[in-house]
Amino acid sequence: MNRHLTLIVVILFSVFFSPKVLLGQQLKQNVWDNAVGPKKGSTSKGAGIRRLIGPEDMSVSDKKIMHLAKGAAKECSQALEKAIDLGIKSEEEIFSALYFPVLPLTSPLTFTTFYDDYTDEVITPIEDRYLEKDQRIVFVVLVDRNGYLPSHNSKYSQARTGNLGLDVMRNRTKRIFNDVTGFCAAKNREEFLLQVYRRDTDEIIADLSVPVYVKSRHWGALRIGFSRED
C-alpha cells in the first residue's frame, strides 16, 4: 500500500471510530444505559427517530424474528470460524479493523478488508436465505463491532449506476453504518437489541440484532431489519 493510501486509511479510521465523534460520550458496557432517550418514545422527530423495544413489549412476531436472527448469527459465526480453522483466513484477518477505501472513492464511502472476499462468497448466501424466511424482512446483515458491513444481501449489492438516489437503495454493501442505531447494534453484547428507527432511505423500520462471537470473542452482530406493527 502506498503512503498516500495509508494516510487516508488512518484519517478515516480516526474519524469514523472515535466514540466521542459517534455518540458524544464513552459507550458503557450495557447498551440500555447508553441509549439515547428512554426505552419508550422517540428520541427525536424526523430523521433522528429511534426507539427501543424492551423484552416486556416484544410481540410474538418480534420473537419469531429474534429466533431467525439467532439462527443466522450462529451460521455466520460458524462460517467465520471455519475460515480460520481451514486456514482460509487467519484469526487476525477475521478480526482486523483495517478498512481500505474502495477507489475511486464512492458516496457514501465504501471499504474493503482482509476478509470481505470470503464473506462475499460465504456470508451473503446465508443472509439471502434468511431474507426469504419472512415477507416482513427488509434486510439480513452481518456487521462487525464497528458497524462495518462486509457483504450485504444480493439485492442490495447491485452495481453502482452513478445515480446517488438509486445507489443508496440498491448498493448498500461494504459501508460502515456508524449511526447511533447501527453502532449500538454492533456493540451490543446482551441477548438482543430491538430498535425502531428511520433509515437513510426514509423508511421507519425495526432493527433486531443479536451479538456474534467468533472463537469466543465478540466479533459484531447479526441485524435483521423488518416491518413492525406497533
C-alpha atoms as an extended CHARMM CRD file, in Angstrom:
* protein
*
       230  EXT
         1         1  MET       CA              0.0000000000        0.0000000000        0.0000000000  PROA      1               0.0000000000
         2         2  ASN       CA              1.4170000000        3.4060000000       -0.9030000000  PROA      2               0.0000000000
         3         3  ARG       CA              1.9450000000        6.1370000000        1.6790000000  PROA      3               0.0000000000
         4         4  HSD       CA             -0.9570000000        8.2870000000        0.4740000000  PROA      4               0.0000000000
         5         5  LEU       CA             -3.4780000000        5.4490000000        0.7370000000  PROA      5               0.0000000000
         6         6  THR       CA             -2.1510000000        4.5350000000        4.1650000000  PROA      6               0.0000000000
         7         7  LEU       CA             -2.6690000000        8.1140000000        5.2990000000  PROA      7               0.0000000000
         8         8  ILE       CA             -6.2500000000        8.0780000000        4.0050000000  PROA      8               0.0000000000
         9         9  VAL       CA             -6.9750000000        4.8860000000        5.9340000000  PROA      9               0.0000000000
        10        10  VAL       CA             -5.5580000000        6.2820000000        9.1730000000  PROA      10              0.0000000000
        11        11  ILE       CA             -7.5210000000        9.5250000000        8.8590000000  PROA      11              0.0000000000
        12        12  LEU       CA            -10.7650000000        7.7630000000        8.0460000000  PROA      12              0.0000000000
        13        13  PHE       CA            -10.2710000000        5.2980000000       10.8880000000  PROA      13              0.0000000000
        14        14  SER       CA             -9.7340000000        8.0800000000       13.4060000000  PROA      14              0.0000000000
        15        15  VAL       CA            -12.7980000000        9.9720000000       12.2040000000  PROA      15              0.0000000000
        16        16  PHE       CA            -15.1630000000        7.0360000000       11.9870000000  PROA      16              0.0000000000
        17        17  PHE       CA            -14.3390000000        5.1340000000       15.1380000000  PROA      17              0.0000000000
        18        18  SER       CA            -13.8500000000        7.6730000000       17.8800000000  PROA      18              0.0000000000
        19        19  PRO       CA            -16.6820000000        7.0380000000       20.3580000000  PROA      19              0.0000000000
        20        20  LYS       CA            -16.7770000000       10.7670000000       21.1060000000  PROA      20              0.0000000000
        21        21  VAL       CA            -17.4620000000       11.5080000000       17.4460000000  PROA      21              0.0000000000
        22        22  LEU       CA            -20.0720000000        8.7790000000       17.1510000000  PROA      22              0.0000000000
        23        23  LEU       CA            -22.0270000000        9.1530000000       20.3490000000  PROA      23              0.0000000000
        24        24  GLY       CA            -20.6900000000       12.2400000000       22.0820000000  PROA      24              0.0000000000
        25        25  GLN       CA            -19.7540000000       10.1600000000       25.1220000000  PROA      25              0.0000000000
        26        26  GLN       CA            -17.9670000000        6.9840000000       26.1280000000  PROA      26              0.0000000000
        27        27  LEU       CA            -20.0840000000        3.8880000000       25.4980000000  PROA      27              0.0000000000
        28        28  LYS       CA            -20.9490000000        1.9770000000       28.6430000000  PROA      28              0.0000000000
        29        29  GLN       CA            -20.9920000000       -1.8100000000       28.7850000000  PROA      29              0.0000000000
        30        30  ASN       CA            -24.7710000000       -2.0850000000       28.8990000000  PROA      30              0.0000000000
        31        31  VAL       CA            -26.3530000000       -0.7050000000       25.7380000000  PROA      31              0.0000000000
        32        32  TRP       CA            -29.6240000000        0.0360000000       27.5320000000  PROA      32              0.0000000000
        33        33  ASP       CA            -27.7490000000        2.5200000000       29.7180000000  PROA      33              0.0000000000
        34        34  ASN       CA            -26.1890000000        4.4790000000       26.8640000000  PROA      34              0.0000000000
        35        35  ALA       CA            -29.1940000000        4.5380000000       24.5450000000  PROA      35              0.0000000000
        36        36  VAL       CA            -30.3720000000        7.9950000000       23.5790000000  PROA      36              0.0000000000
        37        37  GLY       CA            -33.6550000000        8.5970000000       25.3540000000  PROA      37              0.0000000000
        38        38  PRO       CA            -35.9460000000        6.2230000000       27.2620000000  PROA      38              0.0000000000
        39        39  LYS       CA            -36.9410000000        2.7210000000       26.2120000000  PROA      39              0.0000000000
        40        40  LYS       CA            -40.3090000000        4.0140000000       25.0750000000  PROA      40              0.0000000000
        41        41  GLY       CA            -40.9040000000        7.0770000000       22.9450000000  PROA      41              0.0000000000
        42        42  SER       CA            -38.9850000000        8.5810000000       20.0820000000  PROA      42              0.0000000000
        43        43  THR       CA            -35.5950000000       10.0840000000       20.7500000000  PROA      43              0.0000000000
        44        44  SER       CA            -36.3930000000       12.8950000000       18.3400000000  PROA      44              0.0000000000
        45        45  LYS       CA            -38.5300000000       13.6880000000       15.3410000000  PROA      45              0.0000000000
        46        46  GLY       CA            -37.7350000000       13.2290000000       11.6710000000  PROA      46              0.0000000000
        47        47  ALA       CA            -34.5570000000       11.5360000000       10.5560000000  PROA      47              0.0000000000
        48        48  GLY       CA            -33.3260000000       11.1210000000       14.1090000000  PROA      48              0.0000000000
        49        49  ILE       CA            -36.1610000000        8.8980000000       15.3000000000  PROA      49              0.0000000000
        50        50  ARG       CA            -35.0280000000        5.9950000000       17.4490000000  PROA      50              0.0000000000
        51        51  ARG       CA            -36.9890000000        3.9480000000       19.9350000000  PROA      51              0.0000000000
        52        52  LEU       CA            -36.0120000000        0.8830000000       21.9380000000  PROA      52              0.0000000000
        53        53  ILE       CA            -38.3400000000       -2.0590000000       22.4970000000  PROA      53              0.0000000000
        54        54  GLY       CA            -37.7340000000       -3.9830000000       25.7010000000  PROA      54              0.0000000000
        55        55  PRO       CA            -38.4150000000       -7.6940000000       26.2860000000  PROA      55              0.0000000000
        56        56  GLU       CA            -41.7170000000       -6.9190000000       28.0160000000  PROA      56              0.0000000000
        57        57  ASP       CA            -43.0480000000       -5.2010000000       24.8740000000  PROA      57              0.0000000000
        58        58  MET       CA            -41.9760000000       -7.7810000000       22.3130000000  PROA      58              0.0000000000
        59        59  SER       CA            -44.7500000000       -9.3550000000       20.2700000000  PROA      59              0.0000000000
        60        60  VAL       CA            -44.9410000000      -12.9490000000       19.1100000000  PROA      60              0.0000000000
        61        61  SER       CA            -43.8020000000      -11.7220000000       15.6910000000  PROA      61              0.0000000000
        62        62  ASP       CA            -40.8110000000       -9.9300000000       17.2310000000  PROA      62              0.0000000000
        63        63  LYS       CA            -39.7870000000      -13.1450000000       18.9520000000  PROA      63              0.0000000000
        64        64  LYS       CA            -40.0130000000      -15.0100000000       15.6640000000  PROA      64              0.0000000000
        65        65  ILE       CA            -37.6070000000      -12.5060000000       14.1220000000  PROA      65              0.0000000000
        66        66  MET       CA            -35.2840000000      -12.9050000000       17.1100000000  PROA      66              0.0000000000
        67        67  HSD       CA            -35.2980000000      -16.6770000000       16.5740000000  PROA      67              0.0000000000
        68        68  LEU       CA            -34.3150000000      -16.1490000000       12.9330000000  PROA      68              0.0000000000
        69        69  ALA       CA            -31.6030000000      -13.6670000000       13.9310000000  PROA      69              0.0000000000
        70        70  LYS       CA            -30.0780000000      -16.1470000000       16.3500000000  PROA      70              0.0000000000
        71        71  GLY       CA            -30.1030000000      -18.8560000000       13.7010000000  PROA      71              0.0000000000
        72        72  ALA       CA            -28.4240000000      -16.6240000000       11.1450000000  PROA      72              0.0000000000
        73        73  ALA       CA            -25.8940000000      -15.4060000000       13.7260000000  PROA      73              0.0000000000
        74        74  LYS       CA            -24.9310000000      -18.9780000000       14.5600000000  PROA      74              0.0000000000
        75        75  GLU       CA            -24.4100000000      -19.8770000000       10.9000000000  PROA      75              0.0000000000
        76        76  CYS       CA            -22.3420000000      -16.7570000000       10.2630000000  PROA      76              0.0000000000
        77        77  SER       CA            -20.2330000000      -17.4200000000       13.3540000000  PROA      77              0.0000000000
        78        78  GLN       CA            -19.5830000000      -20.9690000000       12.2150000000  PROA      78              0.0000000000
        79        79  ALA       CA            -18.6510000000      -19.7560000000        8.7290000000  PROA      79              0.0000000000
        80        80  LEU       CA            -16.0850000000      -17.2880000000       10.0840000000  PROA      80              0.0000000000
        81        81  GLU       CA            -14.6410000000      -19.9080000000       12.4230000000  PROA      81              0.0000000000
        82        82  LYS       CA            -14.4230000000      -22.3520000000        9.5230000000  PROA      82              0.0000000000
        83        83  ALA       CA            -12.3490000000      -19.8470000000        7.5590000000  PROA      83              0.0000000000
        84        84  ILE       CA             -9.8900000000      -19.7240000000       10.4570000000  PROA      84              0.0000000000
        85        85  ASP       CA             -9.8750000000      -23.4790000000       11.0510000000  PROA      85              0.0000000000
        86        86  LEU       CA             -9.1960000000      -24.2470000000        7.3780000000  PROA      86              0.0000000000
        87        87  GLY       CA             -6.5080000000      -21.5920000000        7.0560000000  PROA      87              0.0000000000
        88        88  ILE       CA             -8.5260000000      -19.5960000000        4.5130000000  PROA      88              0.0000000000
        89        89  LYS       CA             -8.1860000000      -16.5360000000        6.7150000000  PROA      89              0.0000000000
        90        90  SER       CA             -6.1900000000      -16.0210000000        9.8840000000  PROA      90              0.0000000000
        91        91  GLU       CA             -7.8900000000      -15.0240000000       13.1170000000  PROA      91              0.0000000000
        92        92  GLU       CA             -6.0580000000      -11.7010000000       12.9010000000  PROA      92              0.0000000000
        93        93  GLU       CA             -7.5170000000      -11.1000000000        9.4340000000  PROA      93              0.0000000000
        94        94  ILE       CA            -11.0530000000      -12.0050000000       10.5020000000  PROA      94              0.0000000000
        95        95  PHE       CA            -10.8420000000       -9.5980000000       13.4390000000  PROA      95              0.0000000000
        96        96  SER       CA             -8.9430000000       -6.8870000000       11.5980000000  PROA      96              0.0000000000
        97        97  ALA       CA            -10.3430000000       -3.3690000000       11.9460000000  PROA      97              0.0000000000
        98        98  LEU       CA             -8.4350000000       -2.0030000000        8.9570000000  PROA      98              0.0000000000
        99        99  TYR       CA            -10.8410000000       -0.6520000000        6.3530000000  PROA      99              0.0000000000
       100       100  PHE       CA             -9.3290000000        0.2630000000        2.9880000000  PROA      100             0.0000000000
       101       101  PRO       CA            -11.3280000000        2.7980000000        0.9530000000  PROA      101             0.0000000000
       102       102  VAL       CA            -12.6450000000        1.4930000000       -2.3410000000  PROA      102             0.0000000000
       103       103  LEU       CA            -11.0900000000        3.5130000000       -5.1540000000  PROA      103             0.0000000000
       104       104  PRO       CA            -12.2630000000        5.5780000000       -6.8840000000  PROA      104             0.0000000000
       105       105  LEU       CA            -13.9760000000        6.9220000000       -3.7730000000  PROA      105             0.0000000000
       106       106  THR       CA            -17.7140000000        6.3370000000       -3.5920000000  PROA      106             0.0000000000
       107       107  SER       CA            -20.5470000000        8.2630000000       -1.9850000000  PROA      107             0.0000000000
       108       108  PRO       CA            -21.3170000000        7.0540000000        0.6250000000  PROA      108             0.0000000000
       109       109  LEU       CA            -17.7950000000        5.7720000000        1.2280000000  PROA      109             0.0000000000
       110       110  THR       CA            -17.2440000000        2.0390000000        0.8730000000  PROA      110             0.0000000000
       111       111  PHE       CA            -14.3940000000       -0.1160000000        2.1460000000  PROA      111             0.0000000000
       112       112  THR       CA            -12.6980000000       -3.4300000000        1.6080000000  PROA      112             0.0000000000
       113       113  THR       CA            -10.9570000000       -5.5680000000        4.2290000000  PROA      113             0.0000000000
       114       114  PHE       CA             -8.7040000000       -8.5980000000        4.5750000000  PROA      114             0.0000000000
       115       115  TYR       CA            -11.7420000000      -10.8720000000        4.7210000000  PROA      115             0.0000000000
       116       116  ASP       CA            -14.6410000000       -9.4170000000        2.7180000000  PROA      116             0.0000000000
       117       117  ASP       CA            -13.7930000000      -11.5380000000       -0.3220000000  PROA      117             0.0000000000
       118       118  TYR       CA            -14.5740000000      -14.5660000000        1.8370000000  PROA      118             0.0000000000
       119       119  THR       CA            -17.7870000000      -13.0910000000        3.2740000000  PROA      119             0.0000000000
       120       120  ASP       CA            -18.9650000000      -12.1690000000       -0.2410000000  PROA      120             0.0000000000
       121       121  GLU       CA            -18.7390000000      -15.8430000000       -1.1380000000  PROA      121             0.0000000000
       122       122  VAL       CA            -19.9550000000      -17.4530000000        2.0960000000  PROA      122             0.0000000000
       123       123  ILE       CA            -21.9360000000      -14.9670000000        4.2070000000  PROA      123             0.0000000000
       124       124  THR       CA            -24.1260000000      -13.4200000000        1.5050000000  PROA      124             0.0000000000
       125       125  PRO       CA            -25.8500000000      -16.7620000000        0.7010000000  PROA      125             0.0000000000
       126       126  ILE       CA            -26.6510000000      -17.2160000000        4.3920000000  PROA      126             0.0000000000
       127       127  GLU       CA            -28.0950000000      -13.7020000000        4.5770000000  PROA      127             0.0000000000
       128       128  ASP       CA            -30.1170000000      -14.2190000000        1.3930000000  PROA      128             0.0000000000
       129       129  ARG       CA            -31.5960000000      -17.4790000000        2.6720000000  PROA      129             0.0000000000
       130       130  TYR       CA            -32.8240000000      -15.8340000000        5.8760000000  PROA      130             0.0000000000
       131       131  LEU       CA            -34.1200000000      -12.8350000000        3.9470000000  PROA      131             0.0000000000
       132       132  GLU       CA            -36.6380000000      -15.1540000000        2.2800000000  PROA      132             0.0000000000
       133       133  LYS       CA            -37.9290000000      -16.6600000000        5.5180000000  PROA      133             0.0000000000
       134       134  ASP       CA            -40.4180000000      -13.8990000000        6.3310000000  PROA      134             0.0000000000
       135       135  GLN       CA            -42.0310000000      -11.4160000000        3.9660000000  PROA      135             0.0000000000
       136       136  ARG       CA            -41.7330000000       -8.6350000000        6.5560000000  PROA      136             0.0000000000
       137       137  ILE       CA            -37.9300000000       -8.7860000000        6.4990000000  PROA      137             0.0000000000
       138       138  VAL       CA            -36.2180000000       -5.8990000000        4.7140000000  PROA      138             0.0000000000
       139       139  PHE       CA            -32.5950000000       -6.9730000000        5.1970000000  PROA      139             0.0000000000
       140       140  VAL       CA            -30.4080000000       -9.5160000000        6.9780000000  PROA      140             0.0000000000
       141       141  VAL       CA            -26.8010000000       -8.4420000000        7.5060000000  PROA      141             0.0000000000
       142       142  LEU       CA            -23.6720000000       -9.3320000000        9.4170000000  PROA      142             0.0000000000
       143       143  VAL       CA            -21.7430000000       -6.3260000000       10.7430000000  PROA      143             0.0000000000
       144       144  ASP       CA            -18.5130000000       -6.1820000000       12.6880000000  PROA      144             0.0000000000
       145       145  ARG       CA            -18.0970000000       -4.4930000000       16.0740000000  PROA      145             0.0000000000
       146       146  ASN       CA            -17.5910000000       -1.0900000000       14.4010000000  PROA      146             0.0000000000
       147       147  GLY       CA            -20.6760000000       -1.3160000000       12.2010000000  PROA      147             0.0000000000
       148       148  TYR       CA            -18.7890000000       -2.3270000000        9.0550000000  PROA      148             0.0000000000
       149       149  LEU       CA            -20.9540000000       -4.3940000000        6.7190000000  PROA      149             0.0000000000
       150       150  PRO       CA            -18.6310000000       -6.5160000000        4.5500000000  PROA      150             0.0000000000
       151       151  SER       CA            -21.2400000000       -8.3670000000        2.4880000000  PROA      151             0.0000000000
       152       152  HSD       CA            -24.8860000000       -7.3720000000        2.0970000000  PROA      152             0.0000000000
       153       153  ASN       CA            -27.8520000000       -9.2550000000        0.6680000000  PROA      153             0.0000000000
       154       154  SER       CA            -27.5510000000       -9.7830000000       -3.0760000000  PROA      154             0.0000000000
       155       155  LYS       CA            -30.4480000000       -7.4030000000       -3.7660000000  PROA      155             0.0000000000
       156       156  TYR       CA            -28.5070000000       -4.6030000000       -2.0660000000  PROA      156             0.0000000000
       157       157  SER       CA            -25.1920000000       -5.3800000000       -3.7370000000  PROA      157             0.0000000000
       158       158  GLN       CA            -26.0320000000       -4.3140000000       -7.2650000000  PROA      158             0.0000000000
       159       159  ALA       CA            -23.5880000000       -2.4890000000       -9.4980000000  PROA      159             0.0000000000
       160       160  ARG       CA            -23.3550000000        1.2530000000       -8.9800000000  PROA      160             0.0000000000
       161       161  THR       CA            -25.0540000000        3.4380000000      -11.5820000000  PROA      161             0.0000000000
       162       162  GLY       CA            -23.7320000000        6.8610000000      -10.5950000000  PROA      162             0.0000000000
       163       163  ASN       CA            -27.2540000000        7.8840000000       -9.6280000000  PROA      163             0.0000000000
       164       164  LEU       CA            -26.9980000000        8.5250000000       -5.8790000000  PROA      164             0.0000000000
       165       165  GLY       CA            -30.7150000000        8.0440000000       -5.2900000000  PROA      165             0.0000000000
       166       166  LEU       CA            -30.6840000000        4.6120000000       -6.9220000000  PROA      166             0.0000000000
       167       167  ASP       CA            -27.3530000000        3.5590000000       -5.4950000000  PROA      167             0.0000000000
       168       168  VAL       CA            -28.3860000000        4.3070000000       -1.8970000000  PROA      168             0.0000000000
       169       169  MET       CA            -31.2520000000        1.8630000000       -2.3770000000  PROA      169             0.0000000000
       170       170  ARG       CA            -29.5090000000       -0.8280000000       -4.4350000000  PROA      170             0.0000000000
       171       171  ASN       CA            -25.8830000000       -0.7690000000       -3.3160000000  PROA      171             0.0000000000
       172       172  ARG       CA            -25.5230000000       -0.7540000000        0.4570000000  PROA      172             0.0000000000
       173       173  THR       CA            -22.6690000000       -3.2040000000        0.8680000000  PROA      173             0.0000000000
       174       174  LYS       CA            -19.1980000000       -2.5410000000        2.3160000000  PROA      174             0.0000000000
       175       175  ARG       CA            -20.3580000000        0.5740000000        4.1350000000  PROA      175             0.0000000000
       176       176  ILE       CA            -19.7550000000        1.4780000000        7.7710000000  PROA      176             0.0000000000
       177       177  PHE       CA            -23.1020000000        2.0140000000        9.4610000000  PROA      177             0.0000000000
       178       178  ASN       CA            -21.9880000000        4.0460000000       12.4540000000  PROA      178             0.0000000000
       179       179  ASP       CA            -25.2070000000        5.9450000000       13.0900000000  PROA      179             0.0000000000
       180       180  VAL       CA            -26.4750000000        5.5120000000       16.6540000000  PROA      180             0.0000000000
       181       181  THR       CA            -28.7400000000        2.5960000000       15.7110000000  PROA      181             0.0000000000
       182       182  GLY       CA            -26.0390000000        0.7690000000       13.7830000000  PROA      182             0.0000000000
       183       183  PHE       CA            -23.2860000000        1.4320000000       16.2800000000  PROA      183             0.0000000000
       184       184  CYS       CA            -25.3490000000        0.2760000000       19.2710000000  PROA      184             0.0000000000
       185       185  ALA       CA            -26.3440000000       -2.8780000000       17.3940000000  PROA      185             0.0000000000
       186       186  ALA       CA            -22.7170000000       -3.6300000000       16.5820000000  PROA      186             0.0000000000
       187       187  LYS       CA            -21.5090000000       -3.0570000000       20.1530000000  PROA      187             0.0000000000
       188       188  ASN       CA            -24.3510000000       -4.7670000000       21.9980000000  PROA      188             0.0000000000
       189       189  ARG       CA            -23.4990000000       -7.9390000000       23.9190000000  PROA      189             0.0000000000
       190       190  GLU       CA            -26.8840000000       -8.5030000000       25.5050000000  PROA      190             0.0000000000
       191       191  GLU       CA            -29.1350000000      -11.3000000000       24.2160000000  PROA      191             0.0000000000
       192       192  PHE       CA            -30.7130000000       -8.9550000000       21.6820000000  PROA      192             0.0000000000
       193       193  LEU       CA            -31.3790000000       -5.3020000000       20.9000000000  PROA      193             0.0000000000
       194       194  LEU       CA            -34.6160000000       -4.2020000000       19.2410000000  PROA      194             0.0000000000
       195       195  GLN       CA            -34.6870000000       -0.6620000000       17.8610000000  PROA      195             0.0000000000
       196       196  VAL       CA            -37.1730000000        1.2560000000       15.7270000000  PROA      196             0.0000000000
       197       197  TYR       CA            -35.5560000000        3.9440000000       13.5960000000  PROA      197             0.0000000000
       198       198  ARG       CA            -35.6340000000        5.9040000000       10.3610000000  PROA      198             0.0000000000
       199       199  ARG       CA            -33.1940000000        4.6060000000        7.7430000000  PROA      199             0.0000000000
       200       200  ASP       CA            -31.3100000000        6.8190000000        5.3220000000  PROA      200             0.0000000000
       201       201  THR       CA            -33.8240000000        5.5640000000        2.7200000000  PROA      201             0.0000000000
       202       202  ASP       CA            -36.5130000000        7.3860000000        4.7830000000  PROA      202             0.0000000000
       203       203  GLU       CA            -38.2790000000        4.1860000000        5.8700000000  PROA      203             0.0000000000
       204       204  ILE       CA            -39.1620000000        3.6710000000        9.5200000000  PROA      204             0.0000000000
       205       205  ILE       CA            -38.4370000000        0.0480000000       10.3500000000  PROA      205             0.0000000000
       206       206  ALA       CA            -37.4840000000       -2.1810000000       13.2600000000  PROA      206             0.0000000000
       207       207  ASP       CA            -33.9520000000       -3.5000000000       13.6740000000  PROA      207             0.0000000000
       208       208  LEU       CA            -33.3990000000       -6.6090000000       15.7830000000  PROA      208             0.0000000000
       209       209  SER       CA            -29.7810000000       -7.5170000000       16.3680000000  PROA      209             0.0000000000
       210       210  VAL       CA            -28.0260000000      -10.2790000000       18.2700000000  PROA      210             0.0000000000
       211       211  PRO       CA            -24.3080000000      -10.4710000000       19.0710000000  PROA      211             0.0000000000
       212       212  VAL       CA            -21.9750000000      -12.6700000000       17.0170000000  PROA      212             0.0000000000
       213       213  TYR       CA            -18.9950000000      -14.4020000000       18.6040000000  PROA      213             0.0000000000
       214       214  VAL       CA            -16.0520000000      -15.9760000000       16.8080000000  PROA      214             0.0000000000
       215       215  LYS       CA            -13.6560000000      -18.1570000000       18.7720000000  PROA      215             0.0000000000
       216       216  SER       CA            -15.3760000000      -16.9360000000       21.9420000000  PROA      216             0.0000000000
       217       217  ARG       CA            -14.5800000000      -13.3110000000       21.0690000000  PROA      217             0.0000000000
       218       218  HSD       CA            -17.1800000000      -10.6820000000       20.2860000000  PROA      218             0.0000000000
       219       219  TRP       CA            -16.9900000000      -10.0720000000       16.5440000000  PROA      219             0.0000000000
       220       220  GLY       CA            -20.0700000000       -7.9660000000       15.8840000000  PROA      220             0.0000000000
       221       221  ALA       CA            -23.7670000000       -8.5070000000       15.2780000000  PROA      221             0.0000000000
       222       222  LEU       CA            -26.3820000000      -10.0530000000       13.0460000000  PROA      222             0.0000000000
       223       223  ARG       CA            -29.0180000000       -7.4440000000       12.1970000000  PROA      223             0.0000000000
       224       224  ILE       CA            -32.4800000000       -8.0830000000       10.7720000000  PROA      224             0.0000000000
       225       225  GLY       CA            -34.4620000000       -5.0940000000        9.5830000000  PROA      225             0.0000000000
       226       226  PHE       CA            -38.2000000000       -5.6950000000        9.3180000000  PROA      226             0.0000000000
       227       227  SER       CA            -41.5940000000       -4.0370000000        9.1590000000  PROA      227             0.0000000000
       228       228  ARG       CA            -43.1390000000       -3.9700000000       12.5970000000  PROA      228             0.0000000000
       229       229  GLU       CA            -46.6780000000       -3.0490000000       13.5720000000  PROA      229             0.0000000000
       230       230  ASP       CA            -46.8400000000       -1.2140000000       16.9000000000  PROA      230             0.0000000000
